[in-house]
Structures are given as C-alpha cells and as structure tokens.
Amino acid sequence: MQRKDFFKGLALATVSAPIVIKALGGGGEVTAQHEAPGVISGKRYKWKMVTTWPPGFPVVGEGCELFAEKVRVMSGGRMEIEVYGGGELVPALEVFGAVSDGAAEIGHGAGYYWAGRVPAAQFFTSVPFGMNAQGMNAWIINGGGQKLWDELYADYNLVPVPAGNTGVQMGGWFNREINSLADFKGLKMRMPGLGAKVLQAVGGAAVLVAGSELYTSLERGVIDATEWIGPYHDYLMGFHQIADYYYAPGWHEPGSVLEMTFNKEKFDALPADLQEIMKTAAHWSNLWMLSEFEAKNSTYLAKIRQETDVEIRSFTPDTLNGLRKAAATVVAEAGDKDAASRKVYASFKQFQEATARWSSFSERLYYEDLQ
C-alpha cells in the first residue's frame, strides 16, 4: 500500500427445540418438554458492525473484515456481518453509542475513546507505563478483568470482548532531540488520552490533530512531534520523510487493547452456539491483529533503517523515569475518578504489580542475558 492510498483511507440459527418424552401411566399419556439448544433451525441473521477505523484500515480494519468472514464460515452462513468504516454509517467516535442504542449490533474501537463518558473504560485499552499486550490479555481473560468489564458495560447495554492489540507502540516522531525530561518543555506534540496529561505534566503541550492532518501539521511545524502507532503504519503515513528522530518505546501505550462490543439485548437473544462463535472469532481477531502488528512492525522498522536517514533512538533511562513518575500521579488520579474507576483500577494495579514480579524472573532476565 502506498502512502497516498493509505492517506485516503484516513480522510440458519440454533433455537431451543422441544424434546417430547412420552410415558404411559394412570390411563393417559404424559408429555414433558426439555430444551435442546443444539438443534439447528433455518433462521439466519444479518448484523452490522461499525468501527472507529477508516474503511480498509491496515491490520485493524482488515481484522474486522476477517472476523466477519470467520463468523460466516463457523456459523455455516447463518450469521452475516457487514463491516462499516468510521463515518460510513455513523461517525467514528459515535460507535459506542450506536451499538448501545441498537443502531448497529457490533462495534470495534478502543475503550479510551469513551473515557469522557465512561472514565473506567480507558483501563481496558492502555495506560502510560501500564501492561503490555501479554499482561493485558492475562488480566482481562484470566485475571478478573473481563468480569469487571462486563459489569461496567452492562450499564450501557453492551457486551465487551478483546479483539485486537497493537502491542508496544513507538514513542513518536520528533523534529528535535529528546535527551532529558526538560526537552519536553514547550514541545507541541500530538498525543491523546492519559498520555496527553502526562505530557502536560512534564511541561509539554498536547495537541489534538486528526489523523488525516498529521503529516502536514508535522511538515509545516504546527506540531513538533507526533505519536501514531508503530513502524508499519508510521511508514505508510510517510513520517520518515519529514521527521529527523524516531523514539522508542511507546511509554504512553505499551499494549493497547482493541475492543469489540455487542449490543447486549440482541446478543443475549442469539442462540448459545452463535454467541460462542462470535466470542471465539473475536478472540481469534485478538491474536491475529497482535501477530500481524508484530510481523509488520519488524519488517517496516528494518525498512526505515535501510531506506531513510532518520535517527532511531531510545529515550534515556532518566527521561523514562521522569515520565514514569509523572504517569503514576496521572493514572492514580484517573483511577480515583468515580466508583467504577476505583474498582477497575484496583484490579488493574494489583495484577500489574504481580505480573511485573513474575516477568522480572522470566522474560526480563532472558532478554538482559541476550544483550
């Protein structure tokens, strides 16, 4: 896919059938009915999925299309899903409300997009210096996070499930060096969410810029720096043509979960097998998207190294420690926003601390020994 094409993208069902049991006794026939939820009827469904992503957006948009195809195949054609990019059926940032209200049956996006409406939702995406993809999956799927997520979204008539992850993102593209925390002072940088609040806490200026305007804003000096996702998408955006420095790691988004939401009323009315098919396909999407990000990012980081004069750097330990300290305050404040945030944050923090202790004896030592 060329940058210009990429940039344009920015602008039969189971029913409960009765089993009849007949018995003779007392001069009459007794009939009892028992549910057999595995019996298939000819009923078919056609659902709509609305997303926050531009139509055909690499990896995440593609993953939504693959999800729909997986569901179609696994259901034997009983469930067909039409996928709509952001703005095609509803505006990108109205996906949450559209699925909640039943205008569409499925949504795909990221929980921190709804932080203004549901503050606790951002903990189910990513927080600065939070858990990586492996940790987020472990917390949500096996560490109690899913139960809390279900409870939180049930109030909005939604059923959430993880359906994608970007992995650790990059720290961003800069047109000036970042050698210390002081270099963030006065820096105008495109950064959303809690990362933006951390940037402000260390003296930077967080600027909200639409994805379609990022290239020209950085090129013309409207902003000094921008974060996006990782090498694959960043290369397609062409940032390597106009920025001097590319920094790692993405401290602001170390493992961003992409969520799929189902309208709860309509999901609960589905036969049990279709419910399982939908959730299973979503979990497959979670694995596929993360794997695709990892594969593509490694390839495109090499391309940036080989094809450009961009300096690829790591933030200094002192810089990261300063950002980490600021993030601790910002995240703690977000975790005290309301009762739901306090409950979710307590679980998130406890799990992160536990998994950090484990990783210090496993992967961290492994990678340190390789250096």
Stockholm file with secondary structure:
# STOCKHOLM 1.0

chainA/1-371         MQRKDFFKGLALATVSAPIVIKALGGGGEVTAQHEAPGVISGKRYKWKMVTTWPPGFPVVGEGCELFAEKVRVMSGGRMEIEVYGGGELVPALEVFGAVSDGAAEIGHGAGYYWAGRVPAAQFFTSVPFGMNAQGMNAWIINGGGQKLWDELYADYNLVPVPAGNTGVQMGGWFNREINSLADFKGLKMRMPGLGAKVLQAVGGAAVLVAGSELYTSLERGVIDATEWIGPYHDYLMGFHQIADYYYAPGWHEPGSVLEMTFNKEKFDALPADLQEIMKTAAHWSNLWMLSEFEAKNSTYLAKIRQETDVEIRSFTPDTLNGLRKAAATVVAEAGDKDAASRKVYASFKQFQEATARWSSFSERLYYEDLQ
#=GR chainA/1-371 SS CCHHHHHHHHCCCBCCEEEEEEEEETTEEEEEEEEETTCBCSCCEEEEEEESSCTTCTTHHHHHHHHHHHHHHHTTTSEEEEEECTTTSSCGGGHHHHHHHTSSSEEEECGGGGTTTCGGGGGGTCCTTCCCHHHHHIIIIISSHHHHHHHHHHTTTEEEEEEEECCSCCCEEESSCCCSGGGGTTCEEECCHHHHHHHHHTTCEEECCCGGGHHHHHHTTSCSEECCSCHHHHHHHTGGGTCSEEEECCTTCSSCEEEEEEEHHHHHTSCHHHHHHHHHHHHHHHHHHHHHHHHHHHHHHHHHHHHCCCEEEECCHHHHHHHHHHHHHHHHHHTTSSHHHHHHHHHHHHHHHHHHHHHTTTHHHHHHHHC
#=GC SS_cons         CCHHHHHHHHCCCBCCEEEEEEEEETTEEEEEEEEETTCBCSCCEEEEEEESSCTTCTTHHHHHHHHHHHHHHHTTTSEEEEEECTTTSSCGGGHHHHHHHTSSSEEEECGGGGTTTCGGGGGGTCCTTCCCHHHHHIIIIISSHHHHHHHHHHTTTEEEEEEEECCSCCCEEESSCCCSGGGGTTCEEECCHHHHHHHHHTTCEEECCCGGGHHHHHHTTSCSEECCSCHHHHHHHTGGGTCSEEEECCTTCSSCEEEEEEEHHHHHTSCHHHHHHHHHHHHHHHHHHHHHHHHHHHHHHHHHHHHCCCEEEECCHHHHHHHHHHHHHHHHHHTTSSHHHHHHHHHHHHHHHHHHHHHTTTHHHHHHHHC
//
